[in-house]
Amino acid sequence: MFHCPFCHGWETRGMALAVLAREPREAMLALYVADRFSDDVVLCTNGPLELPAEIVARLDERGVPAIDAPISRVTGEPGALELHFADGRTLARDGVYHRAPTRQHAHLAAKLGCEILDDGTVRVDERQQTTVPGVAAAGDTAKLPAVPDAVTLVSLGAADGVRAAVWLDGDLFRSGLGLTPT
Ligand SMILES: Cc1cc2nc3c(=O)[nH]c(=O)nc-3n(C[C@H](O)[C@H](O)[C@H](O)COP(=O)(O)OP(=O)(O)OC[C@H]3O[C@@H](n4cnc5c(N)ncnc54)[C@H](O)[C@@H]3O)c2cc1C
């Protein structure tokens, strides 16, 4: 099962795929995968899902059928999965896309008094600084409120971390000289 077409899309090219979608924007993932990687994509909504007419039309155009029966379980091996639906149907697939929800676990930033956004991430500015002077955050946990749907990747987390460290060190250097931090 794959969670991200950017991380794993290439590996799924040409596969018989299912995309699990519980909300309309996740149905877009089925369209995206059908557009980029495979002609055999089935949208599985795990129950009725009302989709905007324009998305339904695009799914039809791309030949992406939808199954709205609840999914009771998924079995099989990597590369040979089987979705079992509550109505007794089964669907054999080489791979399944499923964007499982993720959440932040670390409470360190909150303990330090940093502002935490509604989704549990730590508010940062363009220099990775949190709302507490001298505390920076980087990676998945750090979010610019202006970019709520930020891309989260290993390379970006590492880059943010380097930027945070450079800015923090610059501030330490300035304050060591008795200058105001930037
Ligand atoms: C299924 C999946 C597949 C992915 N595939 C890719 C991919 O192919 N390529 C890619 O670039 N990105 C991929 N990503 C995204 C990538 O994993 C993240 O963007 C990246 O790991 C973020 O790094 P991070 O250091 O910010 O957070 P994390 O990697 O989550 O590291 C945070 C660490 O902090 C630890 N921690 C939490 N609380 C505490 C605590 N209180 N004390 C001590 N430690 C604590 C956690 O255990 C964890 O090890 C994938 C993500 C998922 C979920």
The ligand as a Gaussian input file, in Angstrom:
#p B3LYP/6-31G(d) Opt

LIG

0 1
 C        4.468000       6.087000       4.744000
 C        5.341000       7.266000       4.428000
 C        6.200000       7.186000       3.347000
 C        7.016000       8.272000       3.020000
 N        7.844000       8.190000       1.938000
 C        8.675000       9.210000       1.664000
 C        9.611000       9.133000       0.579000
 O        9.671000       8.133000      -0.161000
 N       10.422000      10.200000       0.353000
 C       10.387000      11.325000       1.131000
 O       11.167000      12.248000       0.900000
 N        9.501000      11.429000       2.157000
 C        8.659000      10.421000       2.443000
 N        7.770000      10.532000       3.482000
 C        7.760000      11.774000       4.277000
 C        8.953000      11.762000       5.231000
 O        8.997000      10.535000       5.922000
 C        8.833000      12.921000       6.242000
 O        8.622000      14.152000       5.556000
 C       10.107000      13.011000       7.054000
 O       10.374000      11.788000       7.705000
 C        9.991000      14.137000       8.082000
 O       11.139000      14.135000       8.878000
 P       11.078000      14.739000      10.327000
 O       12.457000      14.603000      10.875000
 O       10.452000      16.099000      10.290000
 O       10.042000      13.827000      11.143000
 P       10.128000      12.274000      11.487000
 O       10.858000      11.520000      10.417000
 O        8.710000      11.888000      11.798000
 O       11.033000      12.227000      12.767000
 C       10.559000      12.665000      14.017000
 C       11.185000      11.751000      15.041000
 O       10.937000      12.266000      16.354000
 C       10.681000      11.183000      17.187000
 N        9.957000      11.680000      18.372000
 C        8.647000      12.042000      18.487000
 N        8.383000      12.435000      19.743000
 C        9.548000      12.343000      20.436000
 C        9.917000      12.614000      21.784000
 N        9.039000      13.097000      22.659000
 N       11.181000      12.396000      22.148000
 C       12.105000      11.926000      21.253000
 N       11.810000      11.641000      19.960000
 C       10.553000      11.859000      19.581000
 C        9.858000      10.243000      16.342000
 O        9.894000       8.933000      16.869000
 C       10.602000      10.348000      15.010000
 O       11.669000       9.420000      14.900000
 C        6.946000       9.458000       3.821000
 C        6.090000       9.525000       4.915000
 C        5.283000       8.444000       5.216000
 C        4.357000       8.545000       6.419000

